Amino acid sequence: MKVIFFLIFLLPVGALCQTGSYSLFNGRDLSGWHIDVPEMDTNALARNPFIIRNGLLVSLGTPGGHLITDSVYQNFRLQVEYRFVGKPGNCGVLVFASTPRSLYKMFPKSIEVQMMHENAGDFWCIVEDIAVPDMEKRRGPKAEWGITEGKNRRILNLTDGSEKPLGEWNTMVVECLKNSIRVWVNGDLVNDGFNCTAEKGQIALQAEGAEVEFRKVELTPITQLSAAVNDK
């Protein structure tokens, strides 16, 4: 039996104010991360879809799976700079991730912040839940909501046109404070959730069909959320 021990990233408020930002990716290897790719369990020829190339972290897209931090994080600002390579497609960053393969025997229990081309900033509920303003408008009829297979798990983002043209670098910022998640794409507030059913967890990046390059995966401890438009 393989046993993995996780370091929990929980610091006193005073320490949080002093630590500053740091990169979750060292530019050389996948230290601090582990992969969960179901196909690799049974196919000895299956490739690891997460590689380092020219100093960039790359998700090759297939086979499907996740690159997951060894550590658990709480109360943080995550800045991710990414671009699709060649063709637009699908990917995502997962926060508050925990139990692996909880959905479709693939996705860890989490809240996904969508990176899919032209849909960046959508929330997808993966055996965790979150609320937003105008829920029925953005999630559909309440009777269809859910967090497991066959349910309406998608919560639409707030904007159109926030992403850069294909091939250019996008900046996604995800702030998680207690049970709130606030997301910006290239400076636009694209989602603002509250009453999440989790407050801490691992961070994961997806291999979900499209090749994506990451040049920054940076974490900053926070004690409050940055202002949203309606906070100003």
Z-matrix of the N, CA and C atoms (Angstrom, degrees):
N
C 1 1.458
C 2 1.529 1 108.67
N 3 1.337 2 115.84 1 133.36
C 4 1.457 3 120.25 2 178.53
C 5 1.517 4 109.07 3 -90.84
N 6 1.319 5 116.78 4 127.10
C 7 1.451 6 121.56 5 -179.63
C 8 1.518 7 108.47 6 -116.01
N 9 1.353 8 116.62 7 128.73
C 10 1.447 9 121.73 8 179.00
C 11 1.513 10 108.61 9 -115.59
N 12 1.322 11 117.22 10 127.43
C 13 1.453 12 121.69 11 177.18
C 14 1.516 13 108.92 12 -98.53
N 15 1.329 14 117.44 13 133.96
C 16 1.444 15 122.30 14 -177.21
C 17 1.526 16 110.76 15 -107.73
N 18 1.322 17 116.14 16 136.65
C 19 1.453 18 121.92 17 172.95
C 20 1.520 19 108.58 18 -87.99
N 21 1.316 20 117.05 19 125.00
C 22 1.452 21 120.47 20 -179.14
C 23 1.522 22 109.61 21 -90.12
N 24 1.324 23 116.12 22 126.51
C 25 1.456 24 122.63 23 -177.74
C 26 1.523 25 107.86 24 -91.90
N 27 1.326 26 116.67 25 84.92
C 28 1.455 27 122.65 26 179.97
C 29 1.526 28 107.42 27 -132.18
N 30 1.321 29 118.19 28 111.42
C 31 1.448 30 121.73 29 -176.46
C 32 1.520 31 110.05 30 -119.15
N 33 1.328 32 118.26 31 151.47
C 34 1.463 33 120.25 32 173.76
C 35 1.514 34 110.36 33 -59.91
N 36 1.321 35 116.67 34 154.74
C 37 1.460 36 120.84 35 -177.29
C 38 1.518 37 111.01 36 -54.62
N 39 1.311 38 118.55 37 -43.19
C 40 1.459 39 120.90 38 -179.79
C 41 1.504 40 112.50 39 -59.56
N 42 1.338 41 116.66 40 -40.21
C 43 1.466 42 120.36 41 179.52
C 44 1.513 43 110.98 42 -68.90
N 45 1.329 44 117.43 43 -35.79
C 46 1.454 45 120.31 44 -180.00
C 47 1.522 46 111.29 45 -59.09
N 48 1.293 47 117.56 46 -37.49
C 49 1.463 48 121.35 47 -177.05
C 50 1.523 49 112.28 48 -70.85
N 51 1.330 50 117.79 49 -16.36
C 52 1.446 51 120.71 50 -173.35
C 53 1.523 52 113.92 51 -106.62
N 54 1.319 53 118.35 52 -12.20
C 55 1.458 54 119.38 53 -169.89
C 56 1.512 55 113.54 54 -78.58
N 57 1.349 56 119.68 55 -34.86
C 58 1.446 57 121.79 56 -178.28
C 59 1.514 58 112.65 57 75.73
N 60 1.339 59 115.87 58 -176.53
C 61 1.464 60 122.12 59 -177.68
C 62 1.522 61 110.91 60 -84.33
N 63 1.318 62 115.06 61 152.69
C 64 1.457 63 119.48 62 172.18
C 65 1.521 64 109.41 63 -153.08
N 66 1.325 65 114.78 64 153.88
C 67 1.454 66 121.02 65 -175.93
C 68 1.521 67 111.23 66 -83.93
N 69 1.328 68 116.35 67 137.60
C 70 1.462 69 121.29 68 172.71
C 71 1.527 70 111.79 69 -84.80
N 72 1.329 71 116.41 70 -4.54
C 73 1.461 72 122.07 71 -177.96
C 74 1.517 73 108.39 72 -128.45
N 75 1.335 74 116.48 73 123.65
C 76 1.467 75 119.95 74 -173.18
C 77 1.520 76 114.19 75 -89.53
N 78 1.344 77 118.34 76 -1.18
C 79 1.458 78 121.34 77 178.15
C 80 1.515 79 115.13 78 81.85
N 81 1.352 80 116.83 79 -2.09
C 82 1.471 81 120.18 80 -176.41
C 83 1.526 82 113.02 81 -120.60
N 84 1.345 83 115.56 82 -41.18
C 85 1.459 84 118.71 83 -175.93
C 86 1.527 85 108.40 84 -154.29
N 87 1.331 86 115.78 85 -171.81
C 88 1.462 87 120.71 86 -175.84
C 89 1.523 88 111.92 87 -100.70
N 90 1.316 89 116.45 88 31.03
C 91 1.464 90 120.59 89 176.15
C 92 1.526 91 109.71 90 -56.64
N 93 1.334 92 116.10 91 135.12
C 94 1.451 93 120.93 92 -179.86
C 95 1.511 94 114.44 93 90.15
N 96 1.331 95 116.29 94 -1.76
C 97 1.457 96 122.09 95 -179.59
C 98 1.528 97 109.45 96 -128.62
N 99 1.326 98 116.56 97 159.87
C 100 1.457 99 121.73 98 168.06
C 101 1.523 100 108.17 99 -137.98
N 102 1.315 101 116.38 100 155.86
C 103 1.467 102 121.05 101 -177.74
C 104 1.521 103 110.45 102 -101.09
N 105 1.325 104 115.08 103 149.32
C 106 1.461 105 121.86 104 171.64
C 107 1.522 106 106.89 105 -134.26
N 108 1.316 107 116.17 106 97.31
C 109 1.467 108 123.64 107 -177.23
C 110 1.523 109 107.25 108 -125.55
N 111 1.330 110 118.89 109 101.67
C 112 1.461 111 121.23 110 -173.21
C 113 1.522 112 114.62 111 -53.23
N 114 1.322 113 118.03 112 -37.66
C 115 1.466 114 119.57 113 -177.99
C 116 1.526 115 111.99 114 -61.68
N 117 1.318 116 117.19 115 -27.68
C 118 1.455 117 120.00 116 -179.28
C 119 1.524 118 112.31 117 -71.79
N 120 1.342 119 117.33 118 -12.87
C 121 1.462 120 120.49 119 177.16
C 122 1.521 121 111.94 120 -68.12
N 123 1.335 122 116.07 121 -34.43
C 124 1.465 123 120.49 122 -171.37
C 125 1.522 124 114.32 123 -120.49
N 126 1.307 125 117.79 124 -12.72
C 127 1.461 126 121.48 125 -177.42
C 128 1.522 127 108.78 126 -115.97
N 129 1.319 128 116.33 127 105.20
C 130 1.459 129 121.06 128 -177.30
C 131 1.522 130 112.27 129 -65.62
N 132 1.333 131 116.55 130 -19.40
C 133 1.460 132 120.81 131 -178.77
C 134 1.526 133 112.75 132 -92.80
N 135 1.315 134 116.61 133 -4.94
C 136 1.465 135 119.49 134 -179.02
C 137 1.527 136 109.80 135 -65.12
N 138 1.327 137 115.72 136 138.11
C 139 1.465 138 119.98 137 -179.47
C 140 1.522 139 110.34 138 -87.76
N 141 1.299 140 115.61 139 154.97
C 142 1.448 141 121.23 140 169.54
C 143 1.527 142 107.23 141 -75.87
N 144 1.335 143 119.12 142 118.63
C 145 1.461 144 119.99 143 -175.89
C 146 1.526 145 114.24 144 -78.64
N 147 1.318 146 117.85 145 0.15
C 148 1.463 147 120.98 146 -179.50
C 149 1.528 148 109.05 147 -113.39
N 150 1.325 149 116.47 148 117.38
C 151 1.459 150 121.51 149 -175.36
C 152 1.527 151 110.46 150 -134.43
N 153 1.328 152 115.48 151 168.08
C 154 1.454 153 122.40 152 170.77
C 155 1.518 154 107.31 153 -106.93
N 156 1.335 155 116.42 154 129.48
C 157 1.464 156 120.69 155 -179.10
C 158 1.530 157 108.89 156 -141.31
N 159 1.328 158 115.25 157 119.05
C 160 1.468 159 120.51 158 178.90
C 161 1.530 160 112.07 159 53.04
N 162 1.321 161 114.74 160 40.09
C 163 1.453 162 119.84 161 177.76
C 164 1.514 163 115.14 162 78.20
N 165 1.326 164 117.50 163 4.70
C 166 1.460 165 122.39 164 179.28
C 167 1.520 166 110.09 165 -107.61
N 168 1.307 167 116.34 166 148.36
C 169 1.455 168 122.18 167 170.45
C 170 1.524 169 107.15 168 -85.85
N 171 1.325 170 116.71 169 126.20
C 172 1.464 171 120.65 170 -174.29
C 173 1.522 172 110.41 171 -123.38
N 174 1.324 173 115.56 172 130.54
C 175 1.466 174 121.91 173 167.03
C 176 1.517 175 107.02 174 -98.91
N 177 1.326 176 116.41 175 116.06
C 178 1.463 177 120.93 176 -178.25
C 179 1.527 178 112.31 177 -75.74
N 180 1.310 179 117.27 178 -13.58
C 181 1.461 180 120.97 179 174.83
C 182 1.511 181 115.13 180 96.99
N 183 1.321 182 116.64 181 -36.16
C 184 1.467 183 120.86 182 179.37
C 185 1.526 184 109.70 183 -139.53
N 186 1.345 185 117.23 184 149.93
C 187 1.463 186 127.04 185 -8.39
C 188 1.530 187 111.41 186 -65.69
N 189 1.332 188 114.77 187 160.31
C 190 1.449 189 119.88 188 -175.73
C 191 1.521 190 112.48 189 -68.14
N 192 1.328 191 115.26 190 145.64
C 193 1.451 192 119.63 191 177.75
C 194 1.509 193 110.94 192 169.59
N 195 1.336 194 115.27 193 -162.60
C 196 1.456 195 120.64 194 -173.53
C 197 1.523 196 111.04 195 -139.46
N 198 1.316 197 114.38 196 145.96
C 199 1.455 198 123.27 197 169.65
C 200 1.520 199 105.91 198 -106.05
N 201 1.333 200 117.13 199 120.06
C 202 1.458 201 121.94 200 -166.05
C 203 1.530 202 109.76 201 -123.97
N 204 1.309 203 116.37 202 136.25
C 205 1.467 204 119.17 203 177.47
C 206 1.530 205 109.97 204 -65.65
N 207 1.317 206 115.57 205 145.52
C 208 1.460 207 119.74 206 173.94
C 209 1.523 208 110.82 207 -69.36
N 210 1.317 209 116.68 208 -30.75
C 211 1.462 210 121.70 209 -175.55
C 212 1.517 211 112.36 210 -93.61
N 213 1.315 212 115.01 211 159.27
C 214 1.455 213 124.24 212 175.00
C 215 1.518 214 108.24 213 -103.39
N 216 1.341 215 116.90 214 139.65
C 217 1.459 216 121.14 215 -174.85
C 218 1.529 217 111.31 216 -127.85
N 219 1.324 218 113.99 217 152.01
C 220 1.454 219 121.66 218 179.48
C 221 1.525 220 108.62 219 -147.61
N 222 1.335 221 116.60 220 140.57
C 223 1.468 222 122.18 221 176.40
C 224 1.530 223 110.91 222 59.03
N 225 1.325 224 115.84 223 75.99
C 226 1.459 225 120.87 224 -173.99
C 227 1.528 226 111.54 225 -147.17
N 228 1.322 227 112.96 226 161.84
C 229 1.463 228 122.70 227 171.00
C 230 1.527 229 106.63 228 -115.58
N 231 1.312 230 116.94 229 120.78
C 232 1.462 231 122.30 230 -179.37
C 233 1.516 232 108.73 231 -108.95
N 234 1.324 233 116.67 232 122.57
C 235 1.459 234 120.93 233 176.22
C 236 1.526 235 108.90 234 -112.13
N 237 1.325 236 115.44 235 123.99
C 238 1.459 237 122.28 236 -177.69
C 239 1.526 238 108.69 237 -123.31
N 240 1.319 239 117.09 238 126.28
C 241 1.462 240 121.64 239 174.05
C 242 1.522 241 107.75 240 -109.68
N 243 1.327 242 116.17 241 124.32
C 244 1.469 243 120.58 242 -170.71
C 245 1.525 244 110.75 243 -146.29
N 246 1.332 245 115.16 244 160.76
C 247 1.460 246 120.38 245 170.98
C 248 1.516 247 108.92 246 -152.58
N 249 1.327 248 115.88 247 149.74
C 250 1.457 249 121.36 248 173.50
C 251 1.515 250 109.03 249 -80.82
N 252 1.328 251 115.38 250 141.84
C 253 1.458 252 121.84 251 -176.17
C 254 1.528 253 108.47 252 -107.28
N 255 1.317 254 117.00 253 118.43
C 256 1.462 255 120.84 254 175.02
C 257 1.513 256 112.94 255 85.15
N 258 1.336 257 117.70 256 -68.07
C 259 1.451 258 121.49 257 -176.96
C 260 1.523 259 109.60 258 -128.01
N 261 1.343 260 116.85 259 146.60
C 262 1.465 261 118.90 260 174.66
C 263 1.512 262 109.99 261 -69.46
N 264 1.309 263 116.71 262 155.61
C 265 1.455 264 118.74 263 -179.23
C 266 1.513 265 111.69 264 -173.08
N 267 1.324 266 114.89 265 -146.53
C 268 1.457 267 121.52 266 -170.24
C 269 1.526 268 110.99 267 -118.28
N 270 1.324 269 115.17 268 145.94
C 271 1.459 270 123.49 269 173.18
C 272 1.521 271 106.19 270 -169.81
N 273 1.315 272 117.44 271 177.25
C 274 1.452 273 119.87 272 178.10
C 275 1.504 274 111.04 273 -169.85
N 276 1.322 275 114.90 274 160.12
C 277 1.453 276 121.66 275 171.45
C 278 1.524 277 107.10 276 -114.40
N 279 1.316 278 116.03 277 130.87
C 280 1.457 279 122.25 278 -176.89
C 281 1.526 280 109.13 279 -107.09
N 282 1.322 281 115.85 280 134.78
C 283 1.459 282 120.95 281 175.52
C 284 1.526 283 108.99 282 -120.17
N 285 1.323 284 115.59 283 161.02
C 286 1.462 285 122.50 284 -176.84
C 287 1.536 286 110.72 285 55.85
N 288 1.333 287 116.88 286 34.97
C 289 1.466 288 120.71 287 -178.79
C 290 1.530 289 110.08 288 -75.61
N 291 1.341 290 114.64 289 144.43
C 292 1.463 291 118.92 290 179.23
C 293 1.528 292 110.10 291 -144.18
N 294 1.315 293 118.50 292 -103.47
C 295 1.459 294 122.20 293 -172.31
C 296 1.527 295 111.35 294 -59.53
N 297 1.338 296 118.38 295 119.86
C 298 1.470 297 119.86 296 -178.58
C 299 1.521 298 112.54 297 -69.95
N 300 1.316 299 114.85 298 152.72
C 301 1.466 300 124.17 299 173.06
C 302 1.530 301 112.60 300 54.53
N 303 1.307 302 116.03 301 41.13
C 304 1.464 303 121.26 302 -177.84
C 305 1.520 304 112.70 303 -81.89
N 306 1.335 305 117.48 304 -21.60
C 307 1.468 306 121.99 305 -178.45
C 308 1.518 307 108.46 306 -126.39
N 309 1.332 308 115.92 307 128.63
C 310 1.471 309 121.72 308 -179.77
C 311 1.531 310 112.43 309 52.09
N 312 1.322 311 117.03 310 27.39
C 313 1.463 312 122.70 311 -179.48
C 314 1.530 313 112.12 312 53.61
N 315 1.347 314 115.03 313 30.53
C 316 1.460 315 121.20 314 -176.40
C 317 1.524 316 112.44 315 -138.52
N 318 1.344 317 117.52 316 -49.40
C 319 1.458 318 121.69 317 -168.13
C 320 1.523 319 111.60 318 -94.80
N 321 1.334 320 118.07 319 132.07
C 322 1.469 321 119.80 320 176.55
C 323 1.527 322 111.18 321 -72.10
N 324 1.291 323 116.18 322 148.76
C 325 1.456 324 122.38 323 173.56
C 326 1.522 325 108.70 324 -52.88
N 327 1.338 326 117.70 325 124.93
C 328 1.469 327 120.08 326 -170.32
C 329 1.521 328 110.17 327 -179.64
N 330 1.325 329 115.18 328 179.71
C 331 1.461 330 123.13 329 162.97
C 332 1.525 331 106.50 330 -113.16
N 333 1.333 332 116.35 331 122.45
C 334 1.458 333 120.12 332 176.99
C 335 1.520 334 110.24 333 -90.81
N 336 1.333 335 115.05 334 132.84
C 337 1.453 336 121.25 335 168.29
C 338 1.523 337 106.28 336 -100.27
N 339 1.302 338 115.37 337 110.92
C 340 1.460 339 122.02 338 -170.97
C 341 1.521 340 112.17 339 -66.18
N 342 1.335 341 115.79 340 138.81
C 343 1.454 342 122.42 341 172.96
C 344 1.521 343 111.78 342 -116.85
N 345 1.319 344 117.38 343 2.88
C 346 1.460 345 121.37 344 -178.90
C 347 1.526 346 110.30 345 -52.08
N 348 1.324 347 116.86 346 136.28
C 349 1.462 348 122.25 347 -177.66
C 350 1.523 349 110.45 348 -52.75
N 351 1.327 350 116.05 349 128.46
C 352 1.466 351 126.32 350 -179.12
C 353 1.526 352 113.56 351 70.52
N 354 1.327 353 117.66 352 9.79
C 355 1.463 354 122.29 353 176.04
C 356 1.524 355 112.23 354 -133.39
N 357 1.324 356 117.68 355 14.69
C 358 1.458 357 121.04 356 -174.55
C 359 1.524 358 110.63 357 -60.62
N 360 1.327 359 115.24 358 129.02
C 361 1.452 360 121.26 359 178.68
C 362 1.505 361 115.08 360 106.48
N 363 1.332 362 118.38 361 -11.81
C 364 1.467 363 119.42 362 171.62
C 365 1.529 364 109.25 363 -58.40
N 366 1.319 365 116.89 364 148.25
C 367 1.462 366 121.51 365 167.15
C 368 1.529 367 108.91 366 -95.43
N 369 1.321 368 116.30 367 141.85
C 370 1.464 369 122.46 368 167.64
C 371 1.520 370 107.51 369 -123.57
N 372 1.302 371 116.63 370 124.74
C 373 1.467 372 122.41 371 179.94
C 374 1.520 373 109.65 372 -85.25
N 375 1.317 374 116.73 373 121.00
C 376 1.463 375 122.17 374 -177.47
C 377 1.529 376 107.87 375 -120.73
N 378 1.309 377 116.51 376 84.28
C 379 1.469 378 124.50 377 -179.02
C 380 1.537 379 111.22 378 60.29
N 381 1.304 380 117.46 379 12.42
C 382 1.458 381 126.01 380 164.59
C 383 1.525 382 105.62 381 -127.94
N 384 1.326 383 117.13 382 161.96
C 385 1.460 384 119.85 383 -177.66
C 386 1.518 385 109.70 384 -131.48
N 387 1.330 386 115.61 385 161.38
C 388 1.452 387 122.38 386 178.78
C 389 1.521 388 108.02 387 -153.10
N 390 1.315 389 116.72 388 153.02
C 391 1.460 390 122.26 389 178.53
C 392 1.524 391 109.75 390 -112.44
N 393 1.339 392 115.84 391 152.84
C 394 1.463 393 123.14 392 174.69
C 395 1.523 394 108.06 393 -140.55
N 396 1.324 395 118.18 394 163.20
C 397 1.460 396 119.10 395 171.61
C 398 1.542 397 110.58 396 -62.61
N 399 1.320 398 116.26 397 154.19
C 400 1.478 399 121.92 398 178.17
C 401 1.527 400 111.67 399 54.83
N 402 1.331 401 116.63 400 47.73
C 403 1.465 402 121.26 401 -173.80
C 404 1.529 403 112.81 402 -58.17
N 405 1.317 404 118.56 403 -46.38
C 406 1.466 405 118.94 404 -175.60
C 407 1.523 406 110.89 405 -68.82
N 408 1.319 407 117.55 406 -33.21
C 409 1.462 408 120.37 407 177.04
C 410 1.518 409 110.85 408 -66.15
N 411 1.320 410 117.11 409 -37.10
C 412 1.460 411 121.07 410 -172.13
C 413 1.527 412 113.61 411 -99.03
N 414 1.334 413 117.57 412 -14.91
C 415 1.467 414 120.13 413 -178.16
C 416 1.522 415 113.01 414 -119.22
N 417 1.321 416 116.71 415 -15.15
C 418 1.446 417 119.87 416 -178.62
C 419 1.521 418 111.47 417 98.96
N 420 1.325 419 116.84 418 -174.92
C 421 1.470 420 120.88 419 -177.07
C 422 1.523 421 112.22 420 -56.96
N 423 1.332 422 115.68 421 136.14
C 424 1.451 423 120.88 422 -174.93
C 425 1.523 424 112.62 423 -58.57
N 426 1.306 425 117.31 424 -33.53
C 427 1.465 426 121.23 425 -178.97
C 428 1.522 427 112.27 426 -62.78
N 429 1.338 428 116.61 427 -19.37
C 430 1.468 429 120.66 428 -177.53
C 431 1.518 430 113.26 429 -98.47
N 432 1.339 431 117.51 430 -3.50
C 433 1.454 432 119.86 431 -179.63
C 434 1.521 433 110.72 432 -67.57
N 435 1.313 434 115.75 433 149.81
C 436 1.457 435 120.96 434 175.18
C 437 1.509 436 110.74 435 -178.54
N 438 1.313 437 116.01 436 178.55
C 439 1.463 438 120.74 437 -175.99
C 440 1.526 439 112.18 438 -127.47
N 441 1.330 440 116.28 439 9.21
C 442 1.464 441 121.21 440 -179.04
C 443 1.530 442 109.96 441 -127.38
N 444 1.320 443 116.16 442 -177.43
C 445 1.453 444 122.35 443 -175.99
C 446 1.535 445 111.67 444 -53.20
N 447 1.326 446 115.97 445 136.49
C 448 1.457 447 121.07 446 175.11
C 449 1.513 448 115.55 447 83.88
N 450 1.327 449 117.87 448 -2.64
C 451 1.456 450 121.59 449 -179.25
C 452 1.539 451 110.15 450 -101.92
N 453 1.324 452 115.26 451 163.68
C 454 1.462 453 119.78 452 177.19
C 455 1.518 454 109.06 453 -80.89
N 456 1.310 455 115.87 454 100.70
C 457 1.466 456 122.45 455 -174.20
C 458 1.523 457 112.84 456 -104.02
N 459 1.325 458 117.24 457 -5.89
C 460 1.460 459 121.30 458 -175.01
C 461 1.525 460 110.99 459 -92.87
N 462 1.333 461 115.95 460 134.82
C 463 1.461 462 122.91 461 174.64
C 464 1.532 463 106.91 462 -121.01
N 465 1.326 464 116.45 463 114.27
C 466 1.460 465 120.84 464 -173.61
C 467 1.525 466 111.99 465 -64.54
N 468 1.326 467 115.16 466 148.38
C 469 1.466 468 120.07 467 177.06
C 470 1.529 469 110.63 468 -77.05
N 471 1.325 470 115.93 469 177.36
C 472 1.460 471 121.76 470 -170.30
C 473 1.524 472 114.50 471 -93.83
N 474 1.316 473 119.12 472 -11.89
C 475 1.471 474 120.29 473 -170.75
C 476 1.524 475 111.96 474 -132.63
N 477 1.303 476 114.93 475 162.57
C 478 1.461 477 123.37 476 166.37
C 479 1.525 478 107.59 477 -119.80
N 480 1.319 479 116.11 478 147.96
C 481 1.456 480 119.46 479 173.54
C 482 1.512 481 116.06 480 79.61
N 483 1.327 482 118.13 481 17.53
C 484 1.464 483 119.77 482 179.96
C 485 1.519 484 112.74 483 -82.65
N 486 1.319 485 118.22 484 -18.57
C 487 1.464 486 121.55 485 -177.58
C 488 1.525 487 111.67 486 -82.90
N 489 1.334 488 115.35 487 152.60
C 490 1.455 489 121.46 488 175.48
C 491 1.536 490 109.68 489 -77.91
N 492 1.350 491 117.67 490 161.61
C 493 1.464 492 120.17 491 175.72
C 494 1.532 493 111.07 492 -58.39
N 495 1.311 494 115.34 493 152.70
C 496 1.462 495 121.54 494 -178.76
C 497 1.524 496 110.69 495 -51.69
N 498 1.339 497 115.61 496 132.51
C 499 1.456 498 122.02 497 179.39
C 500 1.513 499 113.66 498 97.34
N 501 1.335 500 117.46 499 -18.41
C 502 1.458 501 120.56 500 176.88
C 503 1.528 502 109.93 501 -90.09
N 504 1.340 503 115.70 502 158.41
C 505 1.456 504 121.18 503 -177.35
C 506 1.520 505 110.75 504 -80.11
N 507 1.317 506 115.60 505 132.09
C 508 1.454 507 123.53 506 173.12
C 509 1.526 508 109.39 507 -103.87
N 510 1.327 509 115.48 508 148.70
C 511 1.459 510 121.45 509 173.69
C 512 1.519 511 109.20 510 -115.61
N 513 1.316 512 115.94 511 119.41
C 514 1.466 513 121.78 512 175.45
C 515 1.525 514 108.25 513 -112.09
N 516 1.313 515 115.62 514 130.33
C 517 1.458 516 121.81 515 176.37
C 518 1.525 517 108.05 516 -117.19
N 519 1.325 518 116.00 517 126.21
C 520 1.462 519 122.22 518 178.84
C 521 1.523 520 107.61 519 -121.11
N 522 1.328 521 116.52 520 117.31
C 523 1.450 522 120.72 521 176.32
C 524 1.525 523 109.67 522 -106.34
N 525 1.322 524 115.29 523 128.42
C 526 1.457 525 122.39 524 179.54
C 527 1.522 526 108.24 525 -122.68
N 528 1.312 527 116.01 526 116.40
C 529 1.461 528 121.41 527 178.70
C 530 1.523 529 108.07 528 -132.51
N 531 1.321 530 115.89 529 117.73
C 532 1.468 531 121.58 530 -174.09
C 533 1.524 532 107.74 531 52.24
N 534 1.351 533 118.44 532 -118.34
C 535 1.470 534 118.86 533 -176.97
C 536 1.529 535 112.16 534 -108.62
N 537 1.348 536 116.38 535 27.49
C 538 1.467 537 121.38 536 176.30
C 539 1.520 538 110.49 537 -113.46
N 540 1.339 539 116.13 538 145.70
C 541 1.465 540 122.24 539 176.72
C 542 1.519 541 107.85 540 -133.09
N 543 1.317 542 116.83 541 125.30
C 544 1.462 543 122.88 542 -179.90
C 545 1.525 544 107.95 543 -125.07
N 546 1.350 545 117.13 544 135.25
C 547 1.466 546 121.77 545 -170.53
C 548 1.528 547 110.84 546 -130.12
N 549 1.335 548 115.05 547 135.32
C 550 1.456 549 122.36 548 172.23
C 551 1.530 550 108.82 549 -121.52
N 552 1.334 551 116.23 550 145.58
C 553 1.467 552 122.59 551 170.89
C 554 1.520 553 107.56 552 -125.78
N 555 1.325 554 115.97 553 117.29
C 556 1.462 555 122.54 554 -178.62
C 557 1.530 556 111.79 555 50.77
N 558 1.323 557 114.89 556 41.51
C 559 1.458 558 121.06 557 175.46
C 560 1.511 559 115.75 558 89.27
N 561 1.344 560 118.33 559 -12.20
C 562 1.458 561 121.73 560 178.54
C 563 1.523 562 110.45 561 -89.99
N 564 1.329 563 117.32 562 131.66
C 565 1.461 564 120.24 563 171.98
C 566 1.522 565 108.13 564 -69.27
N 567 1.341 566 116.98 565 118.55
C 568 1.459 567 120.11 566 -174.60
C 569 1.521 568 113.51 567 -115.06
N 570 1.333 569 118.06 568 -14.51
C 571 1.460 570 119.99 569 174.69
C 572 1.523 571 109.57 570 -162.26
N 573 1.333 572 114.85 571 150.88
C 574 1.460 573 120.72 572 -175.09
C 575 1.519 574 107.56 573 -150.50
N 576 1.328 575 116.27 574 97.75
C 577 1.457 576 120.86 575 -174.12
C 578 1.515 577 112.99 576 -110.37
N 579 1.322 578 115.28 577 158.17
C 580 1.462 579 121.38 578 -178.22
C 581 1.528 580 108.72 579 -147.23
N 582 1.320 581 115.27 580 170.88
C 583 1.468 582 121.55 581 179.71
C 584 1.525 583 112.28 582 55.14
N 585 1.328 584 115.97 583 37.61
C 586 1.459 585 119.16 584 175.35
C 587 1.530 586 109.47 585 -65.43
N 588 1.303 587 116.67 586 149.87
C 589 1.464 588 121.65 587 -179.02
C 590 1.522 589 112.62 588 -82.08
N 591 1.333 590 117.57 589 2.94
C 592 1.471 591 121.94 590 175.47
C 593 1.518 592 108.25 591 -136.28
N 594 1.325 593 116.62 592 157.52
C 595 1.463 594 122.02 593 178.26
C 596 1.522 595 112.77 594 -127.05
N 597 1.317 596 117.50 595 -8.70
C 598 1.460 597 120.62 596 178.91
C 599 1.519 598 108.39 597 -154.47
N 600 1.329 599 115.14 598 163.71
C 601 1.459 600 119.61 599 178.71
C 602 1.515 601 110.89 600 164.92
N 603 1.303 602 115.10 601 -176.59
C 604 1.459 603 120.85 602 176.05
C 605 1.525 604 110.43 603 -79.72
N 606 1.311 605 115.66 604 168.16
C 607 1.459 606 123.58 605 175.08
C 608 1.525 607 107.11 606 -112.95
N 609 1.323 608 116.93 607 138.26
C 610 1.461 609 119.96 608 -178.26
C 611 1.528 610 110.80 609 -136.36
N 612 1.329 611 115.12 610 148.43
C 613 1.457 612 123.10 611 171.63
C 614 1.519 613 108.08 612 -114.29
N 615 1.327 614 116.17 613 148.54
C 616 1.459 615 120.05 614 -173.00
C 617 1.524 616 113.42 615 -101.68
N 618 1.322 617 114.86 616 151.76
C 619 1.462 618 123.02 617 157.47
C 620 1.519 619 104.27 618 -109.43
N 621 1.337 620 116.41 619 108.55
C 622 1.460 621 119.67 620 -172.90
C 623 1.527 622 111.03 621 -140.13
N 624 1.344 623 115.79 622 46.09
C 625 1.447 624 119.70 623 169.03
C 626 1.509 625 116.49 624 105.74
N 627 1.325 626 118.76 625 -24.73
C 628 1.458 627 121.07 626 -176.51
C 629 1.525 628 110.63 627 -124.07
N 630 1.320 629 116.21 628 147.67
C 631 1.455 630 120.33 629 178.15
C 632 1.526 631 109.99 630 -79.97
N 633 1.327 632 115.62 631 128.55
C 634 1.458 633 122.02 632 -177.01
C 635 1.524 634 108.93 633 -133.29
N 636 1.328 635 115.97 634 135.09
C 637 1.458 636 121.20 635 174.75
C 638 1.527 637 109.45 636 -103.52
N 639 1.334 638 115.16 637 141.62
C 640 1.456 639 122.35 638 175.75
C 641 1.524 640 108.33 639 -121.37
N 642 1.330 641 116.97 640 126.53
C 643 1.465 642 119.06 641 176.45
C 644 1.523 643 111.68 642 -108.16
N 645 1.335 644 117.48 643 -11.56
C 646 1.462 645 120.70 644 176.09
C 647 1.514 646 109.64 645 -146.54
N 648 1.332 647 115.71 646 131.20
C 649 1.465 648 123.04 647 169.77
C 650 1.524 649 104.48 648 -136.68
N 651 1.316 650 116.33 649 91.36
C 652 1.461 651 121.79 650 -167.92
C 653 1.526 652 110.93 651 -119.23
N 654 1.308 653 115.64 652 136.95
C 655 1.460 654 122.04 653 -176.39
C 656 1.526 655 110.47 654 -116.66
N 657 1.332 656 115.80 655 138.07
C 658 1.458 657 122.34 656 175.33
C 659 1.528 658 108.80 657 -132.16
N 660 1.317 659 119.85 658 122.85
C 661 1.463 660 120.60 659 173.24
C 662 1.527 661 110.37 660 -63.30
N 663 1.336 662 117.26 661 142.57
C 664 1.459 663 121.06 662 179.70
C 665 1.528 664 110.46 663 -133.54
N 666 1.308 665 115.52 664 158.19
C 667 1.459 666 121.64 665 174.41
C 668 1.525 667 111.70 666 -117.82
N 669 1.348 668 117.43 667 -6.99
C 670 1.458 669 121.26 668 173.50
C 671 1.520 670 108.70 669 -153.18
N 672 1.341 671 115.66 670 157.36
C 673 1.453 672 120.73 671 177.54
C 674 1.518 673 110.22 672 -77.26
N 675 1.323 674 116.58 673 148.25
C 676 1.457 675 120.13 674 170.86
C 677 1.529 676 108.44 675 -66.90
N 678 1.322 677 115.52 676 155.89
C 679 1.468 678 119.85 677 -175.86
C 680 1.525 679 110.96 678 -66.51
N 681 1.316 680 115.12 679 134.51
C 682 1.459 681 121.00 680 167.79
C 683 1.517 682 108.45 681 -89.29
N 684 1.328 683 117.08 682 169.13
C 685 1.459 684 121.12 683 -177.62
C 686 1.521 685 111.27 684 -54.57
N 687 1.339 686 116.47 685 -44.14
C 688 1.460 687 119.23 686 -176.19
C 689 1.534 688 112.49 687 -80.70
N 690 1.349 689 116.95 688 1.23
C 691 1.467 690 120.30 689 174.96
C 692 1.532 691 111.32 690 -91.08
N 693 1.332 692 116.21 691 -15.53
C 694 1.466 693 119.96 692 -170.70
C 695 1.534 694 110.60 693 -83.97
